[in-house]
Amino acid sequence: MGLRWGRGCARVAKPFRFFPVPSPTTFPTTIAREQVNALPLARYEGPINVVAHSRDVHAAVDYLRDETLLGFDTESRPSFRRGDNHPVALLQLAGAERVYLFQLQLLENLEPVYALLADPSIRKAGVAIRDDIRKLQELGPFEPGNFVEISDMSRRLEISNTGLRNLCAMFLGYRVSKGAQVTNWAKPDLTQAQIAYAATDAWVSRMLYLKFAGMGLPVEEYSAQEKPEGSRRRNDA
């Protein structure tokens, strides 16, 4: 999947069809690794905007402000030694028809992004969001508005495997790759594999929220005063 320059000089991935999402009527409460690995592999194949220049931030945020639900995720440079703590490098926000990837360490003014994250009229849904929000707040203060922890929704069904990969397998019927998870997210030029991986995680979060909401599961807005159990696991082994 080649990259081309699109509107606003943000890098855009060529659009492809979405992977079909099955709708099973019953779900297990757990799933084995072997079962996950037997499922078809899928990734987000819609338009992706990589925002790597400050001049493109306002246009990206203006687009996302028209959404009512955003899939949410972040990526940081991995730490291989105890005590290492790298700042968040990438913010992923998935709308209904497009995913935006903000390379935060390349952007000078993040105020429009913080305002978007604080906007209570736009729901943001993700898995293990507590640490993501905390690391974003280390870059600049903002009050998170209308965030939802998907793992907490899944626990209403007594699900024990609440990481993104397992939830995707159980409720959407496919598996997502983890090949780019432990890569350098702070480098200026992301690979196509990194871009696809990052967009897929945010897209899956949005799809999972829609799945659970469609099942009538109650939604509780994230509170920084509590420690949701779902925040302990970012992904699955």
N, C-alpha and C positions, 0 to 999 in steps of 0.2 A: 504494500500500500504506500504509494509515493506521497510526498508532501508538496504542497504548492502554496504560493502566497495568495492570501484571500483578502477580504475586506478589512480595512484598518491595519493592514500589514501584519496581522496576526497569522501565525502558521496554522493552516487548516488541513486536516486529513480529508481525503476524498470520501464522499458519502457512499455507503453500501447499504444493503438491506439489513434489517434487524434480525437477530436469531429468534425463531418462533418460541414462544413461551407456553409450555403445557399447563393444564389446569386440573391437577388431580383433586379428587374430592376428599381423600383421607391422607393423613401424614403420620410418619413415625415420630417418636419422641427423640430418637437418636439415629445415627448413621455411621457405619464403619468406613474406614479409609478406603477399603477395597471397593465398597459400593460407590463412593464418590468417584474414584478413579475409573470406574466402568462407565460413567456417564459421558455423553458427548461434550467436547470442549467448545466453549463459546466465548466471544468477546464482543464488546461494543464496536459497531461498524458504521455508526452514523457520523455526522460532522463533528470535528474536534477543533477548537480554537486554542492554540497555545499562546498565552499572553506573556510576552517576554520583554515588552517595552512599556514604559510608563505612559506613553502617548495613547496606548490602546486600552488602558484600564477603564476609563469613563465609558467608552462604547460597549465594552464587555459587561460592565455593571448595569448599564441602561438596558441592555438586552435581558439580563437575568431578572431585572426588576419586574418584568412582565410575567414572570412565572409565579405560580402559587405553591409549587413544591420543587425542592432541589435535593438531589442526592448529594451527599457530603462526604468528603474524605480528605486526608492530607498525607503527604509523604515527607520523610526526613532522611538525611544521609545516615546510613546504618552505623551503629556503634559496635566495635568489636572488643573494646576494653572497658572494664568496669570503671565507672565514673565519667565516661565520655557522654556528652549530651549535646547533640547538634541541633541547631534551630530548625524549625519546619521550613522546608524548601519549596514545597508544592502544595497548592490548594486546588482541589477538584470539586467542581460544582456542575451537576448534571441536570439539565432541564428536560422538557418533554421531547425536544427534537435536536438538541445540541449540547455538547459538553465543553466547558471552559476549564483550562488548566492554567493557573496563575503561578508563574515562577517568581515567588515572593522575594527571593534574594536579589533579583534583577530589577525590582520595581522600587522607585523612590517614594512615591506617595501612595500609601495603602488606605488612606482615609475613606475613599469610596467603597473599598472592599469591607472595611470594618462596619460602615453604615449598612451595607447589605446584610452582613452577618447579624447585625443587631435588629434588623427590621422585623417586627413581630407579625407582619402581614404575610410573610413568606416562610413557609415551613421548610426546615432543613432536616433531613433524615439520614442517619448513618449508624454504623456499628462501631462500638467502642469509642464514642465521641469525646469522653471526658478528657483524656490526655491530649487529643487533637485540639480541643478548645483551649486547654491550658497552655499548650505550646504556641498557639496563635496569639494568646493574650500576652505572652512574653515578648512578642514583636511589637505589640501596641495594644493599649487598653480598649476594650469594648465589652458591652454587656450582651451576652448571647441571647438572641431573640427567636423563640419558637423552634428550638431544636428538639428532636425526638430521638431517643435511643431505641433502635430496632430490636436489640437483644432483649430489652425489657418487654416489648410487645410479644416476642416469641415465647417468653416464659409463661405467658398466660395460657399457652398450650402445653405447658410442662415440658418444653424442649430443653434438653441438656447440652446439645451441641450448638452454641450460640455464636460461633464465629461466622464471618461473612461467607467463607467457602462452603461450610456445612449447611448453612441456612439456604444458600443458593441451590445446593444440590437437593435438599429436601423439599423446598417449596417452589423452585423454578424449574427443576428437572435437568439441570446441566451443571458442569463444573467450570471453574475459571482458573486460569493459569496463575502460578505464583512465581514464574521464572524470573521476573524482573523485580521481585520484592526487595531483595537485598542487593541493591545497586546504588550507585552514587546519584542521588536525586538533586544534589546541589550543583552539578555541572551545568554550564550554560546551554549546551546543546544536548537535549534529550534524544535518545534513540527512538526509533519507531516502536520497538518493543516496550519501552518505558511509557511512551505516550498511550499505546493501546492498553497496557496494564492499568495505568492510572485512570483513564477514562472508564474502563470496565468496572472498576471498583465503585466509582461514584454512581454509575448507571445501575449496577446491581442493587445498591442501597436504595435507590429510588424505586426500582421494581419491587423489591421486598416490602417497602412501606406500602405501596399500592396493593400488593397481595394481601398483607395483613389487614389493612384498612377495609379492603373489600370483603374480608371475612368477618367484619364487625368487631374487631378487637379494639378495646379502649386505648386511647392515646393519652399518655402523660407527658407533659412538656418537661424537658431536661431542667434540673435545678442544680446549681453549683453547690448548694448546701448539702446535697445528698451524694452518696457514692454508689451509683448504679452498678450492680454486679456485672452488667454487660460491658462496662468500661474496662474490665480486667483483661479481656481477650480481644485483641485487634483482629486476628485472623486465626485460622486453624493450622494445626501441625500437619 
